[in-house]
Amino acid sequence: MEIHWIDSPQYQANRRELADLCGRARSAVEDQRLAELKARVREWARLNQAAEDFVNGAP
């Protein structure tokens, strides 16, 4: 069975960490990590959309 990046343990761990950081007060170091995770999630969304567009035949 093939595992896609979105199903990977690293992806799932990053999503859990992001959800945890969003829901509470953070230190400066945690704010930096939150910004990093948000950027990573945006990149995943961009890649996912590009793959979907490719599969659907969009230019």
N, C-alpha and C positions, 0 to 999 in steps of 0.2 A: 504494500500500500504506500502510495506516495504522500508525503507530508508537505504541504505548502507553507510558505513563510508565515502566513496569517495564523496557521494552526501551531506554529512552533512554540516550544516552551518559553523561549526568550521573548517572543511577541506577547504571549499571555502574561508573563511576569512583568513586562513593561507596562501593559495595560492596567494590571492590578496596582502597580506602584503609582501610576499616574492618577488613578481614581483615589488612592489613599492620600496623595499629596494635595489633590484638589479640594478635599473635604475638611481641611483643618488649617490652623495657623502654622506657618512655616518659618524656619530660620533662613538666613541669607543663603546658606549652602543648599538647603532644600528648594529655595526659590530658583536657584540656578539649575538644579536637577529638573525641576518642573518645566522650565523653559526648554531644556534639552529634550525632555520627553514629548512636549507639545510639538516641537519641530519634527521629531521623529514620526509622530502620528500623522502630521500633515504630509510628510514625505510618503508614508505608507499609503495614505489616501490618494495622493497624486499617482503613485505607481499603480495602485489598484484601478484607478479610473483609466489610466493609459492602457492597461491590459484589457480592461473591459471594452474600451473603444476599438482596440486592435481586433479583438475577437468578433465584435459586432460589425467590423468593416469600416469604421469611421476613418476619415483621412488623418 
